[in-house]
Amino acid sequence: MTLTVTLEQGTLNLTIESGTHSPDELFGFAQRRNPKRAFLFVSKVLGRHIPVSPAVMRNATDTLAAQIPADLPGPVVVIGMAETAIAMGAGVQQALSRSRDDTLYLCTTRHPLDLPILVEFREEHSHATQQVLHLPQHAADVELLRTARTLVLVDDEASTGKTFANLLEALQRAGLDQFEHIVAATLTDWSGGAAAARLGKRAIAVSLLAGHWDWHANDAPPPEMPQVDVLGTGAWHANPANDWGRLGVREHLLTPFAQQLNVTPGERILVLGTGEFVWPPFLLAEYLEQQGATVHFSATTRSPIALGHSIQHRYCLHDNYGQGIANFLYNVVPTDYDRILLCSEPPAHLLDKVLITALNPTCLEFYP
């Protein structure tokens, strides 16, 4: 199957080789405001740039996790890549944990905490190239990481496999080279086998769709990209006691105040995460959907995308972590919902006031 998409900066040709989903189920397209790569696959299942049903998002992570061989030896460490695959990686680890008790979830971050950093690495093609991975904060989790026999790396897509390879090389330099099996798990794998090959003979790749793309640029001038390549703690510093993945977790708990939120059957609710803080809000959205509401989930992001194609609406805002970078919210129309829940890891007063005026949300501070 082949697809051709014409964007402002050029033409994208796709060849689909295999998949559990059709391309239209998984993604649309948009123009990136990034001269390194001018196009973007806009996921329809991740809850980041297009609001999605939590059930759709859960189906994607469960389907992906089901492709990971069940007989891989443990312990198993799952690492989700910031920021797009943080919730996705957590979903994969949670799916694996239903049938085994030796899994640990860690996510990379561009918002490091005031705690030891295990590795630093780069995602060269990204709008934000710098990432870090923290050392888990509990001794038992450190031991699991150091004795893990299987490593699962999760991202939304792979084009060359370079980012996974950069992370693996950083882990090896940190003394973590004991993994007997490595899995590159992505929604879409465009690498033609390179994602697994870069990780060595012990690696395999699983995805919901595999193929390859060819990009033919035109003579249009490159887009201007906002300054979002910032790595730092920002003005607000997280409390490690409230960690949900940056420092390693084995179980994922629903926020205690979820049961205090009353919904009516069919009520249209949008739950929004902010930046890297997406997994606890997703669990809340999933819970409300299970109570009978019509729920969609999405999140703010630092990813700069041009309007057009799959991006039809955009809010520009400041980040609520105090890093001083531009953030964005895409494809949210407030009148489509009866209630919007805007979820925050930092104090709610740090949320963008212009966005609050535009959305008129209920602001939920998860860690008051």
N, C-alpha and C positions, 0 to 999 in steps of 0.2 A: 504494500500500500504506500502511495506517495502523496504528499501534500505540498502545495506551494503557497506561501504567504508573502504578500507585498507590504512592506513597512516603509516609513519615511526615509530610513537610512539604507534600505536595500531589500533584497529578496532572500527569503529563507526557504530552502527545499528540505523536506523531511522524508525519510524512508523508514517506514514502520516494519519491523521484522517479527515481533512477537509481543504478546501482552494479554493480561487478564481483563483489561479495560480497553475501550476504544479511546482514541485520542480526544474526541470531543467530550468524553466523560471526565477526562483528567485535566485538561488545560485549554486555555485560550492563548492569545498572543498580545504583546504590547511592545512599545518602544521604550527601551531603557534610556535614562538620562545618564549614560555612562560611556565614555569613548572607548573603554576597553572591550565592551561587547554591547552592540547596539540593539539587541532584541532580548525579550524575556518570555519565558513560558509562564503564564499566569495560572497557577493551580486552582482547580475547581473543587479540590477535596481537602486542602490544608487549612482553610479558615484564616487566611492572612490578607490576601488582596481581594478576594471575593467571599462574601459571607456564605457559609455553608451550614447545612444541618449537622449537628453533632453526630447523628447516626451515619451520615455519609463519611464524615471524617474518621469515625471509629471503624467503619467497614474497610477503609483504605489501609489503616495501620494493621488491622487484624489480618487482612488478605496478604499484606507484605510479610508479616511475621510468620504466617503459615508456610511461606516458601523457604524459611530458614530450616534446614534439617533438624529434626527433633532429637537426633541421636548425637549431636555435637557435644563434646565433653565439657563439663563445667569445672569451675565457675565460669559464668558468662558475664562480660562487661559490655553494656550497650552505651555508645556515645552518640548523642544527638548534636548536630551542628547548628550553632547560632547563626541568625536568629530564626530562620525559616523552619528548621527541622527540630526545634526544641520540643514542641508538643508531639510531633511525629515520632521522634525517638523515644519519648516517654511512653507513647502508645504501643510501640513495638516491644519495649521492655515489659510493659504491663501484660501484654498478650503472652509473652514467653513465660512470665511468672505464674500464669494460671496452671501450668503443667510442670513447673520445676521451682525449687526454692533456693537456687544458687545464682540469682541474677542481681546485678547492680546497675543503676542508671546514673550516668553523668552527662552533663551537657557542657559544651564549650561556651564561652561568653566573651562579649566585648565590654562587659561591665564587671571587672574583677572586684572581688571583695578584699577586705584587709586581712587576708589569710594566705598561707603558702600557695604559690603557683607551681603546678607540676610541670607544665610545658607551655611554650609559646610557639605559634606557627602562623603561617600566612595563607590566605585564600586569594591568590593573585588577581583573578578576574573580577573579584567582587567590588562593589562600591565601598565596602569596609573590609580592608584586607587583613587586619590584625585580629587574632583570636588567642585566647588562653584557655587552659584547662587546669582547674584547681585540684590539689590533693584532697581526697576525702577527709572529712573532719573526725570520723570515728575510727578507732583502731581496727575494728572488725572489718570495716569497709576497705581500709588500706590493705589489710591482709588479703581480702578477696581480690582486690585489683592486682596485687603482686603475685597471686597464685592462679589468676584466671587463665584458663586454657583456650577460651574462645573469646574473640573480640568482634563485636558487631558495630560497624560504623554506619550511621544513618544520615542521609541528606535528601533533599527534595529531588535533586537530579545529579547526574554525573555526565560531564562532557568529555573530560580527558582523564579523570581520576587523580589529578594533581593535588587537589586539596586533601583527599584521603591519604595520599602518599606523604604529603608534608606532615600531617598529623602523626602518621605511623613512624616516620623518621624521628620526629621529636620525642615520641614515646620511647623509641629505642635508645636515643641519647640519654633519656632519663633512667635507663636501666630496665625498661619494660619490654623485653624481647622474648618472653617465654610463651607467647601465644602459639598454640599448635594449629589453630584454625582462625581465619579472618573472613568476615562476611561484609561485603559492601552492599548495603541495602538502600535502594532509592525508589522513588515513585517512577522516575523515567531515567533510563540509562542510554545515553547517546554516545557512549565511548567506544562502541564496537569491540568490547572485551578489554579495553585498556584499563578500566577502573580496577578490575581484578588483577590484571597482569602487573600493574605497577606495585601491587601489594605482595607479589611473590607467589610461589607455587602453592603455598598453603591457603590461598584466598579463592573465594568464589563470589559471584555477584548475583543478587536477586533484585527484581524490580517488577512493577506493575506493567511496564511497557518498555520495550527495548528497540533501538534503531540507530540511525545516525542522521546528522544534519549537515548541510552545506550552506554557507552564508556568502552572498555576493553583494558587497557594498556598492552604493552608487556615489555620486559626487556631492551629495548633500553635506553641509557642514556638520561637524560633530556636535552633539548636544552639550550644553553646559551642565555640569554636575555639582550639586550643592556639596558643601564640606561635611561629610558624614563619616569619614574615616578616622574615628576617634576611639581610642582605647583608654579607659580610665574609670575611676570610681565615681566621678561626678561630685556634686555638692551633697548628695544624699548617700549615706552608707548603710548597707543592709545589715540586719541582725542575723548572724549565722544560725541562730536558733530557729529561724523561720525558713530555712532552706527547703527548696522543692526540687533541686536537681544540680545546681552548680557545685555542690559539695558532696554529692552522692546520696542517692536514696534507693531503698529496696521496695518500699510500699508507698503508694500514692493515696493520700487521704482527702476526702471531700471536706471543704471548709465547713466548720461547725455551724455557721449562720445560714447554710443553705436551706435547712428545714424551716427557718423563720420566714422565708420568702414564699408567700402564698401566690399561686397562679390559678388561673381559670382555664378550663379546657379550650384549646384553640387560640388562646391569647398569643399575640404576635410579639415575641421578645427577641431582642438582639443583645447578646452578651459580647462585650469587647474586652480583649486583653490589651496590654500596653507594652510595646517593645518586646523584651525577652520574657515578660511575665504573661505566659499564655496557657501553661498547662493547668494550674489550679482554676483559672477562669473557664477553661474547656470542661473540666469535671463538673463545675457548677452548671454550665450550659447543658451538659448531657443529663444531669439530674433533673433540671427543669423540664427538659424534653420528655423525660420518662414520667413526669407528673401530668403530662397531657398538653402542655403548651406547645405552640408552633415556634420553635427556637432556631435562630441562626447564630453562628459564631464567627467572629473575625477579630482583627487586632490592628493596632497602629504599628508602624514600621519605619525604619530609617531608609528603606529602599526607595530611591527617587525614580519615578516612572512618569512618562509623558501621558497626557490625556489622549484618548483615542483607543480604538479596537476594544480590548477587554477591560480597559480602564475608562469608565464613563463619568465618574464623579471623584473629586479629590478635595480633601481638607489638608492644609499645610499648618503645622503646629510645632511647638517646641517640645522637646523631650521632658518627661517628668522625673528623670533621674539627675538632672542638673549637669549633664555633660555639655550643654550648650550647642546641640546639633539639631538639625531639622528632622522632624518626624512627619509622617503622612498617614492619612486614613483614606482608603479607597473604596469606592462602590457602595457607600452607605447613603441611603436616602431616608432621613428620619421619619417621614410620613408613612413609610412602609411598615412601621412598628408601633405597637401600642405602648411598649416600654423598652427603654434602652438601659442596660446595666453596664457602666463603665468601671472596669476593675483595675485596681492599682496596688502595686507592691509598696512604693513609697507613700507617704501621707497624701491624702486626697487633695489637700490644698495646693500641691505641686502640679496638679493636672492643668492643662492649658485652658485658660478662662474663655478664650474665643471658641474653642471646641465645645466646651460645656454650654455656652450660650447657643451654639448652633444645634446641638443634639438634645438639649434639655434632658440629660440622663439622670438616673440614680447612680451616684458615685459610691462604689463599694471599696472601702479600705480594708484589705484582707488582714493586715497586721497592725492594728491601731496601737 
